[in-house]
Amino acid sequence: MQTYDVTIIGAGIAGAGVAELLSSKNYSCLVLEQFSEPACGTSSKSSKLIHGGLRYLENFEFGLVKESLEERAYLVEHLPKLVQLKSFYIPLYTHSFRKPWMVFIGLSIYSLFSWRKFSSIPKSKWKDLDIQTKNLLKVYAYKDGVTDDKALTTHVLNTCDCTVSFNATVKKIEDFKTHCIISYQKEGISHQATSKVVINAAGSWVNEVLNLCTSKPETLPIDLVLGSHILVDTQIDRIYYIEAKDKRAIFVRPYHNGTLIGTTEVPVSHPQAHTKVPASDIVYLLDHFNHYFKTQITTANIIESFAGLRVLPGDNKDAFKKSREVQIHHDKINAPNVYSIYGGKLTTFRSTARKVFKKIKAKL
């Protein structure tokens, strides 16, 4: 039986971030991933942004925004090939729910936290934009980060001095007083490993993994929200942050010789290995693009579509109003050595790892 300091379940960005931090501190880590490569879940199906979360200011999540912007600054500086700052444009129309003064206040706070100025695009330059200008009131421009989420996750995992086992399905977690025994199957062969601590970084499968514990730990109530994106062959010159008719945010940006449009927020009941984009989401994204942009598109323009699941708190709030703060869950009575990561953001994977380490440091 192999012995490690920590076993991490999940090779998405959260698991990769924890593995990177722990291996840098010379702890031995085993990473178990059910798929054949890193970031096969939500970590490759995001909006591909390293951002502070401008819209989180509406929910008064100032701490999360500040933390995210600090992480963005670090990643832009230290991983310039993977994370770059770009200009984002926010068009505001007579029918927009958010008035120019509201967005101005939000961008002022954002600018204060990030030390990056924003600007207003002169009306004389509106003709150069990709968007419709009828009933246009204001266009703001600010800086935020873009990335390739899968490439970023893979890079982080590859920098770790740890053991990674792909196509590994966890079957059972036995939690004893001083250690855990993890039973898993790989290519039809059963394996076991022992470690002082287990980090459950399984994303939307977080509660399914906890249910594999023989000690039957409590699980947190969660809502799973599906975020869909489409990649179309139409090309635009800039990145736009547009307001959906239901007040949510949709990003439209150049990506891989096309245009990436997303995201949506659709509640789903359970995690799925290969999540398909609902037809209603495709209609939703096409309609919003055609409403805002000069170029009109149909389903014939779609090159690719993908959707990822986000883990949000299981409360009665609307998905837009739910907190995006990560939760590090620990059932001290029934699972004293098992820690679970609920939620989290691509941008804040490093700070999430630090929060996990703070929880487990005494045990290690």
C-alpha positions, 0 to 999 in steps of 0.5 A: 500500500502506497503512503502519502501525506495527502490524497487529493481527489480531483485534478481540476483547478482546485485540486491542482492548486492544493497539490502545487502548494503542498508539494512546494512545502515538501509534502507528498501528494497523490492526486486521483482523477476519474478522467484521463487528463486534468480539467475535464470538468468545470475547469475546462468549461468556464468563461476562460476569465481571470477576473475580480468579479465586477458583478459580485459588488452588487452582492456586497462581496467586497472581500471576494472581489479584492481577493480575486483582483490580488490573485489576478495581479499575481497570475498576470505577473508570474504566468504572462503566457497563460494570463493576460490583461485585456480591455473589456467594454460595457455598453449601456443602453436606454433599456439597460437595468444598470444605469451609467451612474451605477456602473460608474460607481462599481468600476470606481470601486473595482479600480480602487481595488485593482489600481487599474483605471477605467475609461469612457469611450467617446461617442465619436468612436462608437462606430468602431465597435462591434455593437449596435449603437441605437439607443446606446447611452454609454460605453465604459472600458476597463481591464480584466484577465483572460486565460485558457482554463484547461491550459492553466490547470494543466500547467499548475498540475505539471509544476507539482512534484506529486503522483497523479493517477488518471482514470482512477475511480475512488470506491471507498474512503476509510477514515481512522483516527490518525489516517485514511485508507483510500480504495480506488480502481484504475483500468480494472485493477484495485489499488489502495493508498493511505494518507494523513489527510484527504482533500475532496476537490471533486467539484460538482461531485463533492457530495458523491465523494463524501458519501464514499466515506465509511464514517458517513460524514455530513454533507453541505446542501448545494445547488448545481448551476449549469453554465453554457457557452457557444463558440461561433465562427463570427469574429469580433475585435474586442471583449464585451460584458453585456447585460442579459434581459434577466440582468445576468452577465454575458461575456462575448470575446475573441477566442480561437479564431472565433467568438466565445459567448457565455455564460448561462445559469440553469439549475440542474439536479445532479452532476453528469460526466459529460454535460450537454448544452440545453437547446434553450441555452443556445437560443438564449445566447444567440438571441442576446448576441443578435440583440447587441451586435451588428453581425447576426448569427444562427445555429449554423455559425456554431463551431462548438458548445460546452457547459460546466457545473458550478457548486453554489450554496444550497439556499433559496436565493436566486443563482445570481445572488448566491455567494461565490465564496469558497467553503472548506468543509470539515466534519470533525466528528465523522470525518476528522481527516477529510476536508471538502472544497465547496465552490470556488473560482478559477481566479482564486485557486491559489488563495483556496489552496492557502485556506485548505493548508491553513485548515490541515497544517496542524494534522500534517 
